[in-house]
Amino acid sequence: MARIPGEGLAKGLAVTLRHMLRKSETQQYPEVKPDLPPRSRGVIALVEENCTVCMLCARECPDWCIYIDSHKETLPAPEGGRPRARNMLDRFAIDFSLCMYCGICIEVCPFDALFWTPEFEYTEYDIRDLLHEKDRLGEWAATVPPPPPHEAGAEPPKEISAGSRPARTPDTARRPAPAGRTDRGVAGRAGEKAAETVAEKAGDGAGDGTEPATPAESGPGPRTPRAAAGPAVTPETSSGESTPSDQGSPSDKIVTSEQGAPRREPPRPMRDIRSIRPPGALPKKPSAPENPEGPGNPAKDGPGEDA
């Protein structure tokens, strides 16, 4: 589509004519102060009482325009205490000829000692006069606007919610037990532990072919004193073999170590794991039984003539 010559000029004149017919809104500065937003970055104000000389603002400043000097004083101790050393602020200055108004110093201050203020009338004829000390920074603290109101529907600040909680009393200091859980006491916990032990022994007995112990035999109650530590002695029969009825479960056997101290033999699953030969190992050759010599022994006589 071809452009009409002078179209842009006509649009510009239309905008000019539209503004010429409107009423002008000129603020007569400096008699009338401008209405600035509450978060305007005019100048940095200092609340000296909140400063603890932690040096975070000076270390984080990218322009190194904050200068801090301090000294330590020993505060008298109360009765029964010891004296404490406290940093006292001697100098706090900001060189606004170097400041880039990034606000990092205000964000990192942990004790709310620095604030933005919309004050902007601090021009000087000499650039060296833009280095303002703590007295001038403290005067600007009076012009810090109040914080904006809280947004509707947002979560309340942590400070307000913490301050609105009721004070804890000795009666409410103890936390209530969770739902479904009661204080069973030492006897109840001992009974549960004994039941778990019975269940474990029942599983071991099922693997060994022995009868598991019943809860009535090993339930909670007075325990019999355990025998003194030492090598376990099993009764032997006339042939020198121990009776199987007197042998306990594998987890109850006590074996004497080389130093003479008693130690408990590992449970059956652990012994089964140890008995597995490593990969690549050859099985042990079975030892040949010793047969008595005689004419009817085929192992000695070899194959018969009929074969």
C-alpha positions in Angstrom: 0.0 0.0 0.0 1.5 3.4 -1.0 2.2 5.8 1.8 0.5 9.2 1.7 3.0 12.0 1.6 3.1 14.0 4.9 1.2 11.2 6.9 3.8 11.2 9.8 3.8 15.0 10.0 0.0 15.0 10.3 0.1 12.4 13.1 2.6 14.5 15.1 0.7 17.7 14.7 -2.5 15.8 15.9 -0.7 14.8 19.1 0.5 18.3 19.6 -3.0 19.8 19.1 -4.5 17.3 21.5 -2.1 18.3 24.3 -2.6 22.0 23.6 -6.3 21.7 24.4 -5.7 20.0 27.7 -5.2 21.7 31.0 -1.5 21.7 32.1 -0.4 19.9 35.3 2.7 21.7 36.3 4.0 21.4 39.8 5.7 24.5 41.1 8.9 23.1 42.5 10.4 23.8 45.0 7.3 25.3 46.5 5.4 22.1 45.8 7.2 18.9 46.6 6.7 15.9 44.2 4.8 12.9 45.4 7.4 10.1 45.2 6.8 6.4 45.5 7.4 4.9 49.0 10.3 2.8 47.6 12.2 5.7 45.9 15.9 5.5 46.2 16.8 9.0 47.2 19.5 8.7 49.8 20.7 6.2 52.5 19.8 6.9 56.1 21.5 5.5 59.1 20.0 4.5 62.5 23.1 4.5 64.7 21.5 2.7 67.6 21.0 -0.4 65.5 24.5 -0.6 64.1 26.7 -3.3 65.6 29.8 -2.6 63.4 29.5 -6.1 61.8 31.1 -4.6 58.6 28.8 -6.5 56.3 27.7 -3.4 54.4 31.3 -2.2 53.8 32.5 -5.7 52.6 29.5 -6.1 50.2 29.6 -2.6 48.7 30.8 -3.0 45.1 32.1 0.6 45.0 33.8 0.6 48.4 32.1 3.9 49.2 31.4 3.0 52.9 33.9 3.9 55.6 33.6 2.5 59.1 35.8 3.0 62.2 35.1 1.5 65.6 36.7 0.6 68.9 36.0 -2.0 71.7 34.7 -1.1 75.1 34.3 -3.5 78.1 30.9 -3.3 79.6 30.5 -3.8 83.4 29.2 -7.2 84.2 26.0 -7.8 86.3 26.1 -9.7 89.5 27.4 -13.2 88.9 28.4 -12.5 85.3 31.5 -11.6 83.5 32.4 -8.4 81.6 31.7 -8.3 77.9 33.4 -6.5 75.1 31.3 -4.4 72.7 32.1 -2.7 69.4 31.4 1.1 69.5 30.9 3.0 66.3 33.3 5.9 65.8 32.7 6.8 62.1 30.2 5.8 59.5 30.5 7.7 56.2 29.1 7.2 52.7 30.7 8.8 49.7 27.7 9.5 47.4 30.0 10.6 44.6 30.9 6.9 44.3 27.6 5.3 45.3 25.7 3.6 42.5 22.5 3.3 44.5 22.3 -0.5 44.2 20.9 -1.0 47.7 23.1 -4.0 48.5 24.2 -2.5 51.8 20.6 -2.1 52.9 19.7 -5.6 51.9 22.6 -7.3 53.8 22.3 -5.3 57.0 21.1 -7.9 59.6 20.0 -5.3 62.2 18.0 -2.8 60.1 20.5 0.1 60.5 20.3 1.3 56.9 17.1 2.5 55.1 16.2 4.2 51.8 14.7 7.6 52.1 13.1 9.6 49.3 15.1 12.7 50.2 17.1 13.9 47.1 18.0 17.5 47.9 21.7 16.9 48.9 23.5 18.4 46.0 26.8 20.2 46.6 29.0 22.6 44.6 32.1 20.5 45.3 32.2 16.8 44.7 34.3 16.3 47.8 31.4 17.5 49.9 29.3 14.4 48.9 31.1 12.4 51.6 28.5 12.5 54.4 29.3 11.4 57.9 27.0 9.6 60.4 25.6 12.8 61.8 24.1 13.8 58.4 23.0 10.2 57.7 21.2 10.2 61.0 19.3 13.3 60.2 17.9 11.7 57.1 16.5 8.8 59.2 13.6 11.0 60.2 12.5 11.2 56.6 12.2 7.4 56.1 8.6 6.6 55.1 6.7 3.9 56.9 6.5 0.5 55.3 3.7 0.0 52.7 0.6 -1.8 54.0 0.4 -5.5 53.8 -1.1 -7.0 50.6 -4.6 -8.4 51.0 -4.6 -12.2 51.2 -0.9 -12.5 51.8 0.7 -14.3 54.7 1.3 -12.1 57.8 4.9 -11.2 58.6 6.8 -13.6 60.8 7.4 -10.9 63.4 3.7 -10.2 63.9 2.7 -13.9 64.0 5.5 -14.7 66.5 4.4 -11.7 68.7 0.8 -12.7 68.7 1.4 -16.1 70.1 0.5 -16.6 73.8 3.3 -16.9 76.2 4.3 -20.5 77.2 3.5 -21.5 80.7 4.9 -24.5 82.6 1.6 -26.3 82.0 1.7 -25.8 78.2 5.5 -26.3 77.9 5.1 -30.0 77.5 4.2 -31.0 74.0 1.2 -33.3 73.7 1.8 -36.8 72.5 0.9 -37.6 68.8 -2.5 -39.1 68.0 -2.7 -42.8 68.6 0.3 -42.9 70.8 0.3 -43.2 74.6 3.0 -43.4 77.2 3.2 -47.1 77.8 6.0 -46.9 80.3 9.1 -49.1 80.7 7.1 -52.3 81.2 5.2 -51.9 78.0 8.3 -51.3 75.9 10.1 -54.2 77.6 7.2 -56.5 76.7 7.3 -55.3 73.0 11.0 -56.0 72.9 10.6 -59.4 74.4 7.9 -60.2 71.8 10.2 -59.2 69.0 12.9 -61.4 70.4 10.5 -64.3 70.5 9.5 -63.8 66.9 13.2 -63.8 65.8 13.9 -67.0 67.7 10.8 -68.6 66.2 12.1 -67.8 62.7 15.6 -69.3 63.6 13.9 -72.4 65.1 11.8 -72.9 61.9 15.0 -72.9 59.8 16.7 -75.4 62.2 13.8 -77.8 62.5 13.4 -77.1 66.2 10.2 -75.9 67.9 9.9 -72.2 68.4 9.6 -70.8 71.9 6.1 -69.8 72.9 5.3 -66.3 74.2 4.3 -67.8 77.6 7.8 -69.1 78.1 9.7 -66.0 77.1 7.2 -63.2 77.7 7.9 -60.1 79.8 8.6 -60.9 83.4 11.5 -61.4 85.8 14.5 -62.6 83.9 16.7 -65.4 85.2 20.3 -64.4 85.8 22.6 -65.4 83.0 25.4 -67.8 83.7 28.9 -66.4 84.0 30.7 -65.9 80.7 32.8 -68.9 79.7 33.0 -71.8 77.3 29.7 -73.6 76.9 29.7 -77.1 78.2 27.3 -79.6 76.7 26.5 -83.0 78.3 27.9 -85.9 76.4 26.6 -89.4 76.0 28.5 -92.6 76.6 29.7 -92.5 72.9 31.2 -89.0 73.4 28.6 -87.2 71.3 26.5 -84.4 72.7 22.8 -84.9 72.8 20.8 -82.9 70.2 18.1 -82.1 72.8 20.6 -80.1 74.9 22.0 -78.2 72.0 20.6 -74.6 71.8 19.7 -72.7 68.7 22.7 -71.5 66.7 22.1 -67.9 67.8 22.4 -68.9 71.5 25.8 -70.8 71.2 28.7 -69.2 72.9 32.2 -69.7 71.5 35.4 -68.9 73.2 37.8 -66.7 71.2 41.6 -67.0 71.1 42.0 -64.4 73.8 39.6 -66.4 76.1 36.8 -63.9 76.0 33.3 -65.4 75.2 31.7 -64.3 72.0 28.4 -65.2 70.4 28.4 -67.3 67.3 26.8 -65.5 64.2 23.3 -66.4 63.3 22.5 -69.1 60.7 22.0 -66.7 57.7 25.5 -65.2 58.3 27.1 -68.7 58.6 25.4 -69.7 55.3 26.8 -66.7 53.6 30.3 -67.4 54.9 30.1 -71.1 53.8 29.6 -70.1 50.1 32.8 -70.7 48.3 34.2 -67.7 46.4 33.8 -67.7 42.6 36.5 -69.7 40.8 37.4 -71.8 43.8 37.3 -75.6 43.4 35.2 -77.7 45.8 37.1 -79.8 48.3 37.8 -83.4 47.4 35.8 -85.8 49.6 38.1 -88.0 51.7 37.9 -91.7 50.9 36.5 -93.8 53.8 38.8 -96.3 55.3 37.4 -99.7 54.5 38.5 -102.8 56.5 40.7 -105.2 54.6 38.9 -108.4 53.5 38.5 -110.7 50.5 34.9 -109.5 49.9 35.9 -105.8 49.6 35.7 -104.8 45.9 37.6 -101.6 46.5 40.7 -103.7 47.6 40.2 -106.7 45.4 39.4 -104.7 42.2 36.8 -105.9 39.6 36.0 -109.7 39.6 37.1 -112.1 37.0 33.5 -112.5 35.9 33.4 -108.8 35.0 
